[in-house]
């Protein structure tokens, strides 16, 4: 089926005071759609050279219009 496009507001926040190479970090990603939708949420992190160093996906996420969902 064809899905009508919708727009999203997204943000990412790093938890903690600093980020250092080779050290773990905690990241919260927030998504707020303009319309309710079921979606695949994909988060990718790249190093300064452009190499993907992390990827996490959440499939079939029910996102509600105007509500922020955090991952």
mmCIF file as Biopython writes it, N, C-alpha, C and O atoms, coordinates in Angstrom:
data_model
#
loop_
_atom_site.group_PDB
_atom_site.id
_atom_site.type_symbol
_atom_site.label_atom_id
_atom_site.label_alt_id
_atom_site.label_comp_id
_atom_site.label_asym_id
_atom_site.label_entity_id
_atom_site.label_seq_id
_atom_site.pdbx_PDB_ins_code
_atom_site.Cartn_x
_atom_site.Cartn_y
_atom_site.Cartn_z
_atom_site.occupancy
_atom_site.B_iso_or_equiv
_atom_site.auth_seq_id
_atom_site.auth_asym_id
_atom_site.pdbx_PDB_model_num
ATOM 1   N N  . UNK A ? 1  ? 0.819  -1.206 0.000  1.0 0.0 1  A 1 
ATOM 2   C CA . UNK A ? 1  ? 0.000  0.000  0.000  1.0 0.0 1  A 1 
ATOM 3   C C  . UNK A ? 1  ? 0.855  1.259  0.000  1.0 0.0 1  A 1 
ATOM 4   O O  . UNK A ? 1  ? 1.982  1.266  0.496  1.0 0.0 1  A 1 
ATOM 5   N N  . UNK A ? 2  ? 0.312  2.290  -0.550 1.0 0.0 2  A 1 
ATOM 6   C CA . UNK A ? 2  ? 0.996  3.575  -0.583 1.0 0.0 2  A 1 
ATOM 7   C C  . UNK A ? 2  ? 0.716  4.321  0.708  1.0 0.0 2  A 1 
ATOM 8   O O  . UNK A ? 2  ? -0.418 4.357  1.183  1.0 0.0 2  A 1 
ATOM 9   N N  . UNK A ? 3  ? 1.754  4.912  1.267  1.0 0.0 3  A 1 
ATOM 10  C CA . UNK A ? 3  ? 1.626  5.666  2.517  1.0 0.0 3  A 1 
ATOM 11  C C  . UNK A ? 3  ? 1.812  7.141  2.206  1.0 0.0 3  A 1 
ATOM 12  O O  . UNK A ? 3  ? 2.770  7.528  1.536  1.0 0.0 3  A 1 
ATOM 13  N N  . UNK A ? 4  ? 0.900  7.957  2.690  1.0 0.0 4  A 1 
ATOM 14  C CA . UNK A ? 4  ? 1.024  9.403  2.491  1.0 0.0 4  A 1 
ATOM 15  C C  . UNK A ? 4  ? 2.214  9.925  3.289  1.0 0.0 4  A 1 
ATOM 16  O O  . UNK A ? 4  ? 2.404  9.532  4.440  1.0 0.0 4  A 1 
ATOM 17  N N  . UNK A ? 5  ? 3.010  10.799 2.695  1.0 0.0 5  A 1 
ATOM 18  C CA . UNK A ? 5  ? 4.168  11.328 3.422  1.0 0.0 5  A 1 
ATOM 19  C C  . UNK A ? 5  ? 3.723  12.234 4.566  1.0 0.0 5  A 1 
ATOM 20  O O  . UNK A ? 5  ? 2.671  12.867 4.490  1.0 0.0 5  A 1 
ATOM 21  N N  . UNK A ? 6  ? 4.509  12.292 5.602  1.0 0.0 6  A 1 
ATOM 22  C CA . UNK A ? 6  ? 4.283  13.218 6.711  1.0 0.0 6  A 1 
ATOM 23  C C  . UNK A ? 6  ? 5.630  13.805 7.106  1.0 0.0 6  A 1 
ATOM 24  O O  . UNK A ? 6  ? 6.679  13.248 6.784  1.0 0.0 6  A 1 
ATOM 25  N N  . UNK A ? 7  ? 5.591  14.922 7.797  1.0 0.0 7  A 1 
ATOM 26  C CA . UNK A ? 7  ? 6.842  15.522 8.257  1.0 0.0 7  A 1 
ATOM 27  C C  . UNK A ? 7  ? 7.072  15.159 9.718  1.0 0.0 7  A 1 
ATOM 28  O O  . UNK A ? 7  ? 6.134  14.857 10.455 1.0 0.0 7  A 1 
ATOM 29  N N  . UNK A ? 8  ? 8.328  15.195 10.118 1.0 0.0 8  A 1 
ATOM 30  C CA . UNK A ? 8  ? 8.737  14.826 11.461 1.0 0.0 8  A 1 
ATOM 31  C C  . UNK A ? 8  ? 9.624  15.909 12.040 1.0 0.0 8  A 1 
ATOM 32  O O  . UNK A ? 8  ? 10.381 16.558 11.317 1.0 0.0 8  A 1 
ATOM 33  N N  . UNK A ? 9  ? 9.529  16.100 13.335 1.0 0.0 9  A 1 
ATOM 34  C CA . UNK A ? 9  ? 10.503 16.886 14.076 1.0 0.0 9  A 1 
ATOM 35  C C  . UNK A ? 9  ? 11.339 15.874 14.840 1.0 0.0 9  A 1 
ATOM 36  O O  . UNK A ? 9  ? 10.795 15.017 15.537 1.0 0.0 9  A 1 
ATOM 37  N N  . UNK A ? 10 ? 12.648 15.967 14.716 1.0 0.0 10 A 1 
ATOM 38  C CA . UNK A ? 10 ? 13.532 15.022 15.390 1.0 0.0 10 A 1 
ATOM 39  C C  . UNK A ? 10 ? 14.591 15.765 16.180 1.0 0.0 10 A 1 
ATOM 40  O O  . UNK A ? 10 ? 14.947 16.901 15.866 1.0 0.0 10 A 1 
ATOM 41  N N  . UNK A ? 11 ? 15.087 15.096 17.215 1.0 0.0 11 A 1 
ATOM 42  C CA . UNK A ? 11 ? 16.201 15.653 17.980 1.0 0.0 11 A 1 
ATOM 43  C C  . UNK A ? 11 ? 16.968 14.508 18.624 1.0 0.0 11 A 1 
ATOM 44  O O  . UNK A ? 11 ? 16.457 13.396 18.758 1.0 0.0 11 A 1 
ATOM 45  N N  . UNK A ? 12 ? 18.192 14.798 19.015 1.0 0.0 12 A 1 
ATOM 46  C CA . UNK A ? 12 ? 19.026 13.819 19.715 1.0 0.0 12 A 1 
ATOM 47  C C  . UNK A ? 12 ? 19.756 14.536 20.836 1.0 0.0 12 A 1 
ATOM 48  O O  . UNK A ? 12 ? 20.297 15.626 20.650 1.0 0.0 12 A 1 
ATOM 49  N N  . UNK A ? 13 ? 19.763 13.908 22.002 1.0 0.0 13 A 1 
ATOM 50  C CA . UNK A ? 13 ? 20.444 14.474 23.159 1.0 0.0 13 A 1 
ATOM 51  C C  . UNK A ? 13 ? 21.418 13.451 23.717 1.0 0.0 13 A 1 
ATOM 52  O O  . UNK A ? 13 ? 21.065 12.289 23.922 1.0 0.0 13 A 1 
ATOM 53  N N  . UNK A ? 14 ? 22.638 13.889 23.960 1.0 0.0 14 A 1 
ATOM 54  C CA . UNK A ? 14 ? 23.650 13.037 24.581 1.0 0.0 14 A 1 
ATOM 55  C C  . UNK A ? 14 ? 23.548 13.225 26.088 1.0 0.0 14 A 1 
ATOM 56  O O  . UNK A ? 14 ? 23.560 14.351 26.586 1.0 0.0 14 A 1 
ATOM 57  N N  . UNK A ? 15 ? 23.449 12.117 26.805 1.0 0.0 15 A 1 
ATOM 58  C CA . UNK A ? 15 ? 23.357 12.170 28.255 1.0 0.0 15 A 1 
ATOM 59  C C  . UNK A ? 15 ? 24.765 12.156 28.842 1.0 0.0 15 A 1 
ATOM 60  O O  . UNK A ? 15 ? 25.586 11.316 28.472 1.0 0.0 15 A 1 
ATOM 61  N N  . UNK A ? 16 ? 25.037 13.060 29.733 1.0 0.0 16 A 1 
ATOM 62  C CA . UNK A ? 16 ? 26.367 13.166 30.317 1.0 0.0 16 A 1 
ATOM 63  C C  . UNK A ? 16 ? 27.013 14.482 29.946 1.0 0.0 16 A 1 
ATOM 64  O O  . UNK A ? 16 ? 26.443 15.290 29.213 1.0 0.0 16 A 1 
ATOM 65  N N  . UNK A ? 17 ? 28.179 14.680 30.451 1.0 0.0 17 A 1 
ATOM 66  C CA . UNK A ? 17 ? 28.843 15.965 30.269 1.0 0.0 17 A 1 
ATOM 67  C C  . UNK A ? 17 ? 29.772 16.040 29.073 1.0 0.0 17 A 1 
ATOM 68  O O  . UNK A ? 17 ? 30.012 17.124 28.540 1.0 0.0 17 A 1 
ATOM 69  N N  . UNK A ? 18 ? 30.301 14.894 28.642 1.0 0.0 18 A 1 
ATOM 70  C CA . UNK A ? 18 ? 31.262 14.949 27.545 1.0 0.0 18 A 1 
ATOM 71  C C  . UNK A ? 18 ? 31.236 13.668 26.733 1.0 0.0 18 A 1 
ATOM 72  O O  . UNK A ? 18 ? 30.774 12.620 27.185 1.0 0.0 18 A 1 
ATOM 73  N N  . UNK A ? 19 ? 31.748 13.790 25.522 1.0 0.0 19 A 1 
ATOM 74  C CA . UNK A ? 19 ? 31.900 12.643 24.628 1.0 0.0 19 A 1 
ATOM 75  C C  . UNK A ? 19 ? 33.380 12.495 24.343 1.0 0.0 19 A 1 
ATOM 76  O O  . UNK A ? 19 ? 34.044 13.457 23.956 1.0 0.0 19 A 1 
ATOM 77  N N  . UNK A ? 20 ? 33.901 11.284 24.535 1.0 0.0 20 A 1 
ATOM 78  C CA . UNK A ? 20 ? 35.310 11.028 24.278 1.0 0.0 20 A 1 
ATOM 79  C C  . UNK A ? 20 ? 35.440 9.825  23.375 1.0 0.0 20 A 1 
ATOM 80  O O  . UNK A ? 20 ? 34.684 8.861  23.494 1.0 0.0 20 A 1 
ATOM 81  N N  . UNK A ? 21 ? 36.398 9.884  22.475 1.0 0.0 21 A 1 
ATOM 82  C CA . UNK A ? 21 ? 36.650 8.776  21.555 1.0 0.0 21 A 1 
ATOM 83  C C  . UNK A ? 21 ? 36.894 7.490  22.329 1.0 0.0 21 A 1 
ATOM 84  O O  . UNK A ? 21 ? 37.653 7.467  23.298 1.0 0.0 21 A 1 
ATOM 85  N N  . UNK A ? 22 ? 36.239 6.419  21.888 1.0 0.0 22 A 1 
ATOM 86  C CA . UNK A ? 22 ? 36.437 5.114  22.495 1.0 0.0 22 A 1 
ATOM 87  C C  . UNK A ? 22 ? 35.664 4.885  23.778 1.0 0.0 22 A 1 
ATOM 88  O O  . UNK A ? 22 ? 35.740 3.797  24.350 1.0 0.0 22 A 1 
ATOM 89  N N  . UNK A ? 23 ? 34.919 5.883  24.250 1.0 0.0 23 A 1 
ATOM 90  C CA . UNK A ? 23 ? 34.148 5.757  25.494 1.0 0.0 23 A 1 
ATOM 91  C C  . UNK A ? 23 ? 32.668 5.609  25.157 1.0 0.0 23 A 1 
ATOM 92  O O  . UNK A ? 23 ? 32.195 6.209  24.191 1.0 0.0 23 A 1 
ATOM 93  N N  . UNK A ? 24 ? 31.931 4.823  25.935 1.0 0.0 24 A 1 
ATOM 94  C CA . UNK A ? 24 ? 30.492 4.683  25.677 1.0 0.0 24 A 1 
ATOM 95  C C  . UNK A ? 24 ? 29.748 5.987  25.971 1.0 0.0 24 A 1 
ATOM 96  O O  . UNK A ? 24 ? 30.216 6.830  26.736 1.0 0.0 24 A 1 
ATOM 97  N N  . UNK A ? 25 ? 28.586 6.127  25.348 1.0 0.0 25 A 1 
ATOM 98  C CA . UNK A ? 25 ? 27.751 7.278  25.622 1.0 0.0 25 A 1 
ATOM 99  C C  . UNK A ? 25 ? 26.287 6.848  25.594 1.0 0.0 25 A 1 
ATOM 100 O O  . UNK A ? 25 ? 25.944 5.806  25.035 1.0 0.0 25 A 1 
ATOM 101 N N  . UNK A ? 26 ? 25.451 7.645  26.191 1.0 0.0 26 A 1 
ATOM 102 C CA . UNK A ? 26 ? 24.009 7.408  26.162 1.0 0.0 26 A 1 
ATOM 103 C C  . UNK A ? 26 ? 23.373 8.498  25.324 1.0 0.0 26 A 1 
ATOM 104 O O  . UNK A ? 26 ? 23.686 9.679  25.474 1.0 0.0 26 A 1 
ATOM 105 N N  . UNK A ? 27 ? 22.480 8.090  24.442 1.0 0.0 27 A 1 
ATOM 106 C CA . UNK A ? 27 ? 21.857 9.003  23.498 1.0 0.0 27 A 1 
ATOM 107 C C  . UNK A ? 27 ? 20.355 8.789  23.528 1.0 0.0 27 A 1 
ATOM 108 O O  . UNK A ? 27 ? 19.890 7.649  23.486 1.0 0.0 27 A 1 
ATOM 109 N N  . UNK A ? 28 ? 19.600 9.859  23.598 1.0 0.0 28 A 1 
ATOM 110 C CA . UNK A ? 28 ? 18.151 9.792  23.488 1.0 0.0 28 A 1 
ATOM 111 C C  . UNK A ? 28 ? 17.750 10.471 22.195 1.0 0.0 28 A 1 
ATOM 112 O O  . UNK A ? 28 ? 18.126 11.615 21.940 1.0 0.0 28 A 1 
ATOM 113 N N  . UNK A ? 29 ? 16.981 9.758  21.376 1.0 0.0 29 A 1 
ATOM 114 C CA . UNK A ? 29 ? 16.491 10.289 20.114 1.0 0.0 29 A 1 
ATOM 115 C C  . UNK A ? 29 ? 14.990 10.477 20.246 1.0 0.0 29 A 1 
ATOM 116 O O  . UNK A ? 29 ? 14.286 9.574  20.699 1.0 0.0 29 A 1 
ATOM 117 N N  . UNK A ? 30 ? 14.495 11.647 19.853 1.0 0.0 30 A 1 
ATOM 118 C CA . UNK A ? 30 ? 13.068 11.946 19.946 1.0 0.0 30 A 1 
ATOM 119 C C  . UNK A ? 30 ? 12.500 12.217 18.562 1.0 0.0 30 A 1 
ATOM 120 O O  . UNK A ? 30 ? 13.137 12.853 17.722 1.0 0.0 30 A 1 
ATOM 121 N N  . UNK A ? 31 ? 11.282 11.717 18.342 1.0 0.0 31 A 1 
ATOM 122 C CA . UNK A ? 31 ? 10.594 11.880 17.058 1.0 0.0 31 A 1 
ATOM 123 C C  . UNK A ? 31 ? 9.182  12.390 17.338 1.0 0.0 31 A 1 
ATOM 124 O O  . UNK A ? 31 ? 8.482  11.857 18.200 1.0 0.0 31 A 1 
ATOM 125 N N  . UNK A ? 32 ? 8.769  13.423 16.606 1.0 0.0 32 A 1 
ATOM 126 C CA . UNK A ? 32 ? 7.405  13.946 16.720 1.0 0.0 32 A 1 
ATOM 127 C C  . UNK A ? 32 ? 6.841  14.145 15.319 1.0 0.0 32 A 1 
ATOM 128 O O  . UNK A ? 32 ? 7.274  15.050 14.604 1.0 0.0 32 A 1 
ATOM 129 N N  . UNK A ? 33 ? 5.878  13.310 14.913 1.0 0.0 33 A 1 
ATOM 130 C CA . UNK A ? 33 ? 5.317  13.431 13.570 1.0 0.0 33 A 1 
ATOM 131 C C  . UNK A ? 33 ? 4.196  14.472 13.503 1.0 0.0 33 A 1 
ATOM 132 O O  . UNK A ? 33 ? 3.545  14.766 14.506 1.0 0.0 33 A 1 
ATOM 133 N N  . UNK A ? 34 ? 3.983  15.019 12.311 1.0 0.0 34 A 1 
ATOM 134 C CA . UNK A ? 34 ? 2.884  15.954 12.091 1.0 0.0 34 A 1 
ATOM 135 C C  . UNK A ? 34 ? 1.550  15.215 12.006 1.0 0.0 34 A 1 
ATOM 136 O O  . UNK A ? 34 ? 0.499  15.800 12.266 1.0 0.0 34 A 1 
ATOM 137 N N  . UNK A ? 35 ? 1.586  13.930 11.642 1.0 0.0 35 A 1 
ATOM 138 C CA . UNK A ? 35 ? 0.381  13.103 11.547 1.0 0.0 35 A 1 
ATOM 139 C C  . UNK A ? 35 ? 0.685  11.744 12.158 1.0 0.0 35 A 1 
ATOM 140 O O  . UNK A ? 35 ? 1.827  11.286 12.115 1.0 0.0 35 A 1 
ATOM 141 N N  . UNK A ? 36 ? -0.322 11.099 12.724 1.0 0.0 36 A 1 
ATOM 142 C CA . UNK A ? 36 ? -0.125 9.762  13.292 1.0 0.0 36 A 1 
ATOM 143 C C  . UNK A ? 36 ? 0.289  8.790  12.193 1.0 0.0 36 A 1 
ATOM 144 O O  . UNK A ? 36 ? -0.241 8.815  11.082 1.0 0.0 36 A 1 
ATOM 145 N N  . UNK A ? 37 ? 1.249  7.935  12.530 1.0 0.0 37 A 1 
ATOM 146 C CA . UNK A ? 37 ? 1.790  7.014  11.528 1.0 0.0 37 A 1 
ATOM 147 C C  . UNK A ? 37 ? 2.469  5.839  12.236 1.0 0.0 37 A 1 
ATOM 148 O O  . UNK A ? 37 ? 2.937  5.974  13.367 1.0 0.0 37 A 1 
ATOM 149 N N  . UNK A ? 38 ? 2.518  4.707  11.575 1.0 0.0 38 A 1 
ATOM 150 C CA . UNK A ? 38 ? 3.344  3.585  12.016 1.0 0.0 38 A 1 
ATOM 151 C C  . UNK A ? 38 ? 4.597  3.618  11.149 1.0 0.0 38 A 1 
ATOM 152 O O  . UNK A ? 38 ? 4.506  3.633  9.922  1.0 0.0 38 A 1 
ATOM 153 N N  . UNK A ? 39 ? 5.761  3.627  11.782 1.0 0.0 39 A 1 
ATOM 154 C CA . UNK A ? 39 ? 6.990  3.870  11.024 1.0 0.0 39 A 1 
ATOM 155 C C  . UNK A ? 39 ? 8.154  3.047  11.543 1.0 0.0 39 A 1 
ATOM 156 O O  . UNK A ? 39 ? 8.133  2.534  12.663 1.0 0.0 39 A 1 
ATOM 157 N N  . UNK A ? 40 ? 9.154  2.936  10.714 1.0 0.0 40 A 1 
ATOM 158 C CA . UNK A ? 40 ? 10.452 2.387  11.091 1.0 0.0 40 A 1 
ATOM 159 C C  . UNK A ? 40 ? 11.304 3.578  11.524 1.0 0.0 40 A 1 
ATOM 160 O O  . UNK A ? 40 ? 11.476 4.531  10.764 1.0 0.0 40 A 1 
ATOM 161 N N  . UNK A ? 41 ? 11.835 3.523  12.739 1.0 0.0 41 A 1 
ATOM 162 C CA . UNK A ? 41 ? 12.727 4.570  13.232 1.0 0.0 41 A 1 
ATOM 163 C C  . UNK A ? 41 ? 14.143 4.022  13.127 1.0 0.0 41 A 1 
ATOM 164 O O  . UNK A ? 41 ? 14.447 2.956  13.663 1.0 0.0 41 A 1 
ATOM 165 N N  . UNK A ? 42 ? 14.996 4.746  12.442 1.0 0.0 42 A 1 
ATOM 166 C CA . UNK A ? 42 ? 16.367 4.317  12.190 1.0 0.0 42 A 1 
ATOM 167 C C  . UNK A ? 42 ? 17.324 5.386  12.699 1.0 0.0 42 A 1 
ATOM 168 O O  . UNK A ? 42 ? 17.234 6.544  12.292 1.0 0.0 42 A 1 
ATOM 169 N N  . UNK A ? 43 ? 18.243 5.004  13.592 1.0 0.0 43 A 1 
ATOM 170 C CA . UNK A ? 43 ? 19.245 5.926  14.118 1.0 0.0 43 A 1 
ATOM 171 C C  . UNK A ? 43 ? 20.616 5.432  13.666 1.0 0.0 43 A 1 
ATOM 172 O O  . UNK A ? 43 ? 20.967 4.270  13.869 1.0 0.0 43 A 1 
ATOM 173 N N  . UNK A ? 44 ? 21.375 6.317  13.060 1.0 0.0 44 A 1 
ATOM 174 C CA . UNK A ? 44 ? 22.730 5.993  12.614 1.0 0.0 44 A 1 
ATOM 175 C C  . UNK A ? 44 ? 23.688 7.039  13.165 1.0 0.0 44 A 1 
ATOM 176 O O  . UNK A ? 44 ? 23.373 8.229  13.184 1.0 0.0 44 A 1 
ATOM 177 N N  . UNK A ? 45 ? 24.853 6.594  13.612 1.0 0.0 45 A 1 
ATOM 178 C CA . UNK A ? 45 ? 25.901 7.488  14.091 1.0 0.0 45 A 1 
ATOM 179 C C  . UNK A ? 45 ? 27.136 7.273  13.232 1.0 0.0 45 A 1 
ATOM 180 O O  . UNK A ? 45 ? 27.531 6.140  12.958 1.0 0.0 45 A 1 
ATOM 181 N N  . UNK A ? 46 ? 27.740 8.378  12.812 1.0 0.0 46 A 1 
ATOM 182 C CA . UNK A ? 46 ? 28.919 8.343  11.951 1.0 0.0 46 A 1 
ATOM 183 C C  . UNK A ? 46 ? 30.089 9.020  12.657 1.0 0.0 46 A 1 
ATOM 184 O O  . UNK A ? 46 ? 29.913 9.975  13.413 1.0 0.0 46 A 1 
ATOM 185 N N  . UNK A ? 47 ? 31.289 8.499  12.390 1.0 0.0 47 A 1 
ATOM 186 C CA . UNK A ? 47 ? 32.484 9.130  12.941 1.0 0.0 47 A 1 
ATOM 187 C C  . UNK A ? 47 ? 32.868 10.331 12.071 1.0 0.0 47 A 1 
ATOM 188 O O  . UNK A ? 47 ? 32.253 10.550 11.027 1.0 0.0 47 A 1 
ATOM 189 N N  . UNK A ? 48 ? 33.872 11.112 12.480 1.0 0.0 48 A 1 
ATOM 190 C CA . UNK A ? 48 ? 34.254 12.303 11.707 1.0 0.0 48 A 1 
ATOM 191 C C  . UNK A ? 48 ? 34.674 12.007 10.262 1.0 0.0 48 A 1 
ATOM 192 O O  . UNK A ? 48 ? 34.595 12.886 9.403  1.0 0.0 48 A 1 
ATOM 193 N N  . UNK A ? 49 ? 35.119 10.776 9.990  1.0 0.0 49 A 1 
ATOM 194 C CA . UNK A ? 49 ? 35.528 10.416 8.634  1.0 0.0 49 A 1 
ATOM 195 C C  . UNK A ? 49 ? 34.344 9.978  7.775  1.0 0.0 49 A 1 
ATOM 196 O O  . UNK A ? 49 ? 34.514 9.664  6.597  1.0 0.0 49 A 1 
ATOM 197 N N  . UNK A ? 50 ? 33.148 9.955  8.359  1.0 0.0 50 A 1 
ATOM 198 C CA . UNK A ? 50 ? 31.968 9.569  7.599  1.0 0.0 50 A 1 
ATOM 199 C C  . UNK A ? 50 ? 31.658 8.082  7.629  1.0 0.0 50 A 1 
ATOM 200 O O  . UNK A ? 50 ? 30.784 7.620  6.896  1.0 0.0 50 A 1 
ATOM 201 N N  . UNK A ? 51 ? 32.362 7.324  8.466  1.0 0.0 51 A 1 
ATOM 202 C CA . UNK A ? 51 ? 32.131 5.886  8.578  1.0 0.0 51 A 1 
ATOM 203 C C  . UNK A ? 51 ? 31.032 5.630  9.616  1.0 0.0 51 A 1 
ATOM 204 O O  . UNK A ? 51 ? 31.077 6.158  10.727 1.0 0.0 51 A 1 
ATOM 205 N N  . UNK A ? 52 ? 30.042 4.810  9.232  1.0 0.0 52 A 1 
ATOM 206 C CA . UNK A ? 52 ? 28.979 4.473  10.169 1.0 0.0 52 A 1 
ATOM 207 C C  . UNK A ? 52 ? 29.546 3.598  11.275 1.0 0.0 52 A 1 
ATOM 208 O O  . UNK A ? 52 ? 30.156 2.563  11.008 1.0 0.0 52 A 1 
ATOM 209 N N  . UNK A ? 53 ? 29.341 4.024  12.533 1.0 0.0 53 A 1 
ATOM 210 C CA . UNK A ? 53 ? 29.883 3.287  13.673 1.0 0.0 53 A 1 
ATOM 211 C C  . UNK A ? 53 ? 28.789 2.665  14.540 1.0 0.0 53 A 1 
ATOM 212 O O  . UNK A ? 53 ? 29.084 1.871  15.434 1.0 0.0 53 A 1 
ATOM 213 N N  . UNK A ? 54 ? 27.526 3.021  14.281 1.0 0.0 54 A 1 
ATOM 214 C CA . UNK A ? 54 ? 26.436 2.475  15.078 1.0 0.0 54 A 1 
ATOM 215 C C  . UNK A ? 54 ? 25.130 2.621  14.309 1.0 0.0 54 A 1 
ATOM 216 O O  . UNK A ? 54 ? 24.917 3.609  13.606 1.0 0.0 54 A 1 
ATOM 217 N N  . UNK A ? 55 ? 24.256 1.624  14.449 1.0 0.0 55 A 1 
ATOM 218 C CA . UNK A ? 55 ? 22.919 1.704  13.867 1.0 0.0 55 A 1 
ATOM 219 C C  . UNK A ? 55 ? 21.953 0.927  14.750 1.0 0.0 55 A 1 
ATOM 220 O O  . UNK A ? 55 ? 22.250 -0.181 15.196 1.0 0.0 55 A 1 
ATOM 221 N N  . UNK A ? 56 ? 20.799 1.522  14.994 1.0 0.0 56 A 1 
ATOM 222 C CA . UNK A ? 56 ? 19.738 0.871  15.758 1.0 0.0 56 A 1 
ATOM 223 C C  . UNK A ? 56 ? 18.417 1.200  15.086 1.0 0.0 56 A 1 
ATOM 224 O O  . UNK A ? 56 ? 18.171 2.350  14.723 1.0 0.0 56 A 1 
ATOM 225 N N  . UNK A ? 57 ? 17.562 0.191  14.918 1.0 0.0 57 A 1 
ATOM 226 C CA . UNK A ? 57 ? 16.258 0.416  14.308 1.0 0.0 57 A 1 
ATOM 227 C C  . UNK A ? 57 ? 15.154 -0.101 15.218 1.0 0.0 57 A 1 
ATOM 228 O O  . UNK A ? 57 ? 15.341 -1.056 15.971 1.0 0.0 57 A 1 
ATOM 229 N N  . UNK A ? 58 ? 14.012 0.544  15.131 1.0 0.0 58 A 1 
ATOM 230 C CA . UNK A ? 58 ? 12.795 0.120  15.816 1.0 0.0 58 A 1 
ATOM 231 C C  . UNK A ? 58 ? 11.715 0.069  14.746 1.0 0.0 58 A 1 
ATOM 232 O O  . UNK A ? 58 ? 11.343 1.105  14.195 1.0 0.0 58 A 1 
ATOM 233 N N  . UNK A ? 59 ? 11.210 -1.117 14.447 1.0 0.0 59 A 1 
ATOM 234 C CA . UNK A ? 59 ? 10.228 -1.280 13.380 1.0 0.0 59 A 1 
ATOM 235 C C  . UNK A ? 59 ? 8.816  -1.188 13.940 1.0 0.0 59 A 1 
ATOM 236 O O  . UNK A ? 59 ? 8.577  -1.460 15.117 1.0 0.0 59 A 1 
ATOM 237 N N  . UNK A ? 60 ? 7.898  -0.805 13.084 1.0 0.0 60 A 1 
ATOM 238 C CA . UNK A ? 60 ? 6.462  -0.768 13.395 1.0 0.0 60 A 1 
ATOM 239 C C  . UNK A ? 60 ? 6.145  0.059  14.638 1.0 0.0 60 A 1 
ATOM 240 O O  . UNK A ? 60 ? 5.359  -0.360 15.488 1.0 0.0 60 A 1 
ATOM 241 N N  . UNK A ? 61 ? 6.757  1.228  14.737 1.0 0.0 61 A 1 
ATOM 242 C CA . UNK A ? 61 ? 6.508  2.111  15.876 1.0 0.0 61 A 1 
ATOM 243 C C  . UNK A ? 61 ? 5.269  2.974  15.606 1.0 0.0 61 A 1 
ATOM 244 O O  . UNK A ? 61 ? 5.180  3.639  14.574 1.0 0.0 61 A 1 
ATOM 245 N N  . UNK A ? 62 ? 4.327  2.955  16.534 1.0 0.0 62 A 1 
ATOM 246 C CA . UNK A ? 62 ? 3.125  3.788  16.425 1.0 0.0 62 A 1 
ATOM 247 C C  . UNK A ? 62 ? 3.457  5.172  16.964 1.0 0.0 62 A 1 
ATOM 248 O O  . UNK A ? 62 ? 3.632  5.353  18.169 1.0 0.0 62 A 1 
ATOM 249 N N  . UNK A ? 63 ? 3.542  6.135  16.074 1.0 0.0 63 A 1 
ATOM 250 C CA . UNK A ? 63 ? 3.873  7.505  16.434 1.0 0.0 63 A 1 
ATOM 251 C C  . UNK A ? 63 ? 2.605  8.342  16.306 1.0 0.0 63 A 1 
ATOM 252 O O  . UNK A ? 63 ? 1.939  8.302  15.271 1.0 0.0 63 A 1 
ATOM 253 N N  . UNK A ? 64 ? 2.265  9.100  17.346 1.0 0.0 64 A 1 
ATOM 254 C CA . UNK A ? 64 ? 1.021  9.858  17.399 1.0 0.0 64 A 1 
ATOM 255 C C  . UNK A ? 64 ? 1.256  11.307 16.990 1.0 0.0 64 A 1 
ATOM 256 O O  . UNK A ? 64 ? 2.274  11.907 17.336 1.0 0.0 64 A 1 
ATOM 257 N N  . UNK A ? 65 ? 0.325  11.842 16.269 1.0 0.0 65 A 1 
ATOM 258 C CA . UNK A ? 65 ? 0.387  13.219 15.798 1.0 0.0 65 A 1 
ATOM 259 C C  . UNK A ? 65 ? 0.656  14.202 16.943 1.0 0.0 65 A 1 
ATOM 260 O O  . UNK A ? 65 ? -0.074 14.234 17.934 1.0 0.0 65 A 1 
ATOM 261 N N  . UNK A ? 66 ? 1.707  14.993 16.788 1.0 0.0 66 A 1 
ATOM 262 C CA . UNK A ? 66 ? 2.027  16.033 17.767 1.0 0.0 66 A 1 
ATOM 263 C C  . UNK A ? 66 ? 2.609  15.540 19.083 1.0 0.0 66 A 1 
ATOM 264 O O  . UNK A ? 66 ? 2.899  16.353 19.960 1.0 0.0 66 A 1 
ATOM 265 N N  . UNK A ? 67 ? 2.788  14.237 19.248 1.0 0.0 67 A 1 
ATOM 266 C CA . UNK A ? 67 ? 3.366  13.695 20.485 1.0 0.0 67 A 1 
ATOM 267 C C  . UNK A ? 67 ? 4.800  13.244 20.241 1.0 0.0 67 A 1 
ATOM 268 O O  . UNK A ? 67 ? 5.111  12.645 19.211 1.0 0.0 67 A 1 
ATOM 269 N N  . UNK A ? 68 ? 5.658  13.539 21.193 1.0 0.0 68 A 1 
ATOM 270 C CA . UNK A ? 68 ? 7.064  13.154 21.083 1.0 0.0 68 A 1 
ATOM 271 C C  . UNK A ? 68 ? 7.254  11.751 21.664 1.0 0.0 68 A 1 
ATOM 272 O O  . UNK A ? 68 ? 6.808  11.454 22.772 1.0 0.0 68 A 1 
ATOM 273 N N  . UNK A ? 69 ? 7.926  10.901 20.888 1.0 0.0 69 A 1 
ATOM 274 C CA . UNK A ? 69 ? 8.289  9.558  21.344 1.0 0.0 69 A 1 
ATOM 275 C C  . UNK A ? 69 ? 9.812  9.506  21.404 1.0 0.0 69 A 1 
ATOM 276 O O  . UNK A ? 69 ? 10.495 9.914  20.465 1.0 0.0 69 A 1 
ATOM 277 N N  . UNK A ? 70 ? 10.335 8.999  22.518 1.0 0.0 70 A 1 
ATOM 278 C CA . UNK A ? 70 ? 11.788 8.938  22.708 1.0 0.0 70 A 1 
ATOM 279 C C  . UNK A ? 70 ? 12.290 7.505  22.632 1.0 0.0 70 A 1 
ATOM 280 O O  . UNK A ? 70 ? 11.609 6.574  23.062 1.0 0.0 70 A 1 
ATOM 281 N N  . UNK A ? 71 ? 13.470 7.341  22.089 1.0 0.0 71 A 1 
ATOM 282 C CA . UNK A ? 71 ? 14.122 6.037  21.951 1.0 0.0 71 A 1 
ATOM 283 C C  . UNK A ? 71 ? 15.508 6.114  22.543 1.0 0.0 71 A 1 
ATOM 284 O O  . UNK A ? 71 ? 16.239 5.124  22.535 1.0 0.0 71 A 1 
#
